[in-house]
């Protein structure tokens, strides 16, 4: 993605290595899936000891870090959509 004069730096930094909206959506979906994995299931369901071995995260720090990142990506995506800043798709990308 190329930075335009009116593009805020926080939008550019969110998707600087992505050229398509499809790629940005894939990144957001991957972050949502990882955020769900980061829920500390061992704390939420302490009666299930096997959860501690399947889900290795046992505190809220990763989850608390991922939520603002998803919000940042979604806000950056909305800004790009509103200002039509995506590059047109080529036949290879479609």
C-alpha positions in Angstrom: 0.0 0.0 0.0 1.2 3.4 -0.8 0.9 6.2 1.7 -1.1 9.2 0.4 -0.8 12.7 1.7 -4.1 12.6 3.6 -3.5 9.1 5.1 -2.9 9.1 8.9 0.2 7.3 10.0 -1.8 4.9 12.2 -3.7 3.7 9.1 -0.6 3.3 7.1 1.2 1.3 9.8 -1.8 -1.1 10.2 -1.7 -2.3 6.6 1.6 -1.1 5.2 2.5 -4.5 3.8 -1.0 -5.4 2.5 -2.2 -4.3 -0.9 -5.8 -5.5 -0.9 -8.9 -5.3 1.3 -9.1 -9.1 1.1 -5.7 -9.4 2.7 -6.7 -6.9 5.4 -9.8 -8.9 6.2 -7.8 -12.1 6.4 -5.5 -10.4 8.9 -8.4 -9.3 11.0 -10.0 -12.8 10.9 -6.7 -14.4 11.9 -6.4 -11.9 14.8 -9.9 -12.7 16.0 -9.2 -16.4 16.0 -5.9 -16.0 17.8 -7.7 -13.7 20.4 -10.3 -16.4 21.0 -7.4 -18.9 21.5 -5.9 -16.5 24.0 -8.8 -16.7 26.4 -7.5 -18.3 29.6 -9.8 -21.3 29.5 -7.9 -22.9 32.4 -9.0 -20.1 34.6 -12.5 -19.9 33.2 -13.1 -23.6 33.6 -10.9 -24.7 36.5 -12.7 -28.1 36.9 -11.3 -29.2 33.5 -7.6 -30.0 34.1 -7.0 -31.0 30.5 -7.7 -27.4 29.3 -4.4 -26.4 30.9 -2.5 -28.7 28.6 -4.5 -27.8 25.4 -4.6 -24.1 25.9 -1.2 -23.0 27.2 -2.2 -19.5 28.2 -3.1 -19.1 31.8 -3.6 -15.4 32.2 -5.4 -12.5 30.5 -2.4 -10.6 29.2 -2.5 -11.9 25.6 -6.2 -11.5 25.3 -6.0 -7.9 26.7 -3.2 -7.1 24.2 -5.1 -8.6 21.2 -8.4 -6.7 21.7 -6.9 -3.2 21.1 -5.0 -4.5 18.1 -8.2 -5.8 16.5 -9.9 -2.5 17.2 -7.0 -0.7 15.5 -7.2 -2.9 12.4 -11.0 -2.5 12.1 -10.8 1.3 12.5 -8.0 1.4 9.9 -10.0 -0.7 7.5 -13.0 1.6 7.9 -10.8 4.6 7.2 -9.4 3.0 4.1 -12.9 2.0 2.9 -14.3 5.5 3.5 -11.5 7.2 1.6 -11.3 4.5 -1.2 -7.6 4.0 -0.6 -7.4 0.4 -1.8 -5.5 -0.4 -5.0 -7.7 -1.9 -7.7 -7.6 -5.7 -8.0 -5.7 -7.2 -10.8 -6.9 -10.4 -12.5 -4.4 -12.4 -10.6 -5.6 -11.1 -7.2 -9.3 -11.7 -7.8 
